[in-house]
Amino acid sequence: MRYELYYWPSIQGRGEFVRLALEDADTNYDDVARQPKGMAAMMRMMEGQAVERPPFAPPFLKAGKLIIAQTANILCYLGPRLDLVLKNESSRLWAHQLQLTIADWVAEMHDTHHPISGSLYYEEQKKEARKRAADFTSERMPKFLDYFEKILRRNGKGGGYLLGKKAGYVDLSLFQMVEGLRYAFPRAMKRLEPKHSRTVDLHDRVAARPRLARYLDSPRRIPFNQDGIFRHYPELDR
Amino acid sequence: MRYELYYWPSIQGRGEFVRLALEDADTNYDDVARQPKGMAAMMRMMEGQAVERPPFAPPFLKAGKLIIAQTANILCYLGPRLDLVLKNESSRLWAHQLQLTIADWVAEMHDTHHPISGSLYYEEQKKEARKRAADFTSERMPKFLDYFEKILRRNGKGGGYLLGKKAGYVDLSLFQMVEGLRYAFPRAMKRLEPKHSRTVDLHDRVAARPRLARYLDSPRRIPFNQDGIFRHYPELDR
């Protein structure tokens, strides 16, 4: 089966967490909205009258007849199929729990530049964004980083991954968080990274995975930009 | 097996979505943090050195040896066991996808009174809260309500539930959203309900389920209050 991923074509955003899994597993997939007429196809899936189970928002994955939305749900589905999580229930639940914690972190990241409304421009909520970003960098980033550092420390299996002995989809997502936060808040990360060496090591090990390294170096990896979830506004990074 | 639910003892909050499922299924469970020394027990699970897989935050469920956190993950686990979702994979994925969409809605609801920081009081972010709540009631509430109304309309199985022919855990959660939004934003809901009659009907049908009605009428149901996720500040409900 050839998977079809549907996501906004010009940003990494939430879709990137799915792309990393598909790429690391060397899966053939169509990144539909980045192909000709792909955006129209994506909008039809969301708004068409014929779709019985339409997604609320991208990303979503078409897998045969199934349409699966919500980033963490997609990864929960793909994980065992791409060999990116152990198949026993307790591992799948634990991986999914960590992924949902990352999803919360991503939502908070987004709200640093859009604390009031997703329908307004950043420039229209800049004052509030400064306050929210100050809280994010001083309270929330350390709290999430401390948590994942602790999980890495507690995993008794060795290998330096979040669960089990080898890299799984949650490790890829934590890599992406480090990448994104370095882009958005380089000063805050510079301060926080020394206290989170296991997380940084994990990031580096994931980045060096051959298929992932090839992907990151390819045009398929959309560069970070000021339309995505991770945005760099120096005034938010004190 | 007797389930143990861990959640802040004085609010409905996210824990309530789990309670509704446990209560509707007439499950025996301990609401641990509401029992003597329960808060200390909850904090030990989160902060104790011995816990290999500590949750990031409540709610979490102890089921035998498993500790499961993240509301939607807990419901994903409980759903088939409590007969609150069909057991086939496509139903479980679809129910979970809808539950995660509700989780996003809950997070946005929370941020109407805490748009800047969870560590500050509402009174310290009142001005920003007014703006965020205005966006929530005018843009986001209609968007989410329209979506669930559409899902109810599209479900071809009859019965007026979100999926399949009978009430499942997502229906209980949508009931809770209507309850909570009526408490927090009565004026906005008064305006929106007439356009969302399927959602309102679902709410009423869920409320009339005998075991749930008994629960809602019992002291186990914590009343809405100004510490929870759904809070009523008249100035935010224009």
Interface residues (C-beta under 8 A of the other chain):
Chain A: V51 E52 R53 P54 P55 F56 K65 L66 I68 A69 Q70 A72 N73 C76 Y77 S90 L93 W94 H96 Q97 L100 T101 D104 A107 D111 P115 I116 S117 S119 L120 Q125 E128 K131 R132 D135 E139 F144 Y147 K150 I151 R154 N155 G156
Chain B: V51 E52 R53 P54 P55 F56 K65 L66 I68 A69 Q70 A72 N73 C76 Y77 S90 L93 W94 H96 Q97 L100 T101 D104 A107 D111 P115 I116 S117 S119 L120 Q125 E128 K131 R132 D135 E139 F144 Y147 K150 I151 R154 N155 G156
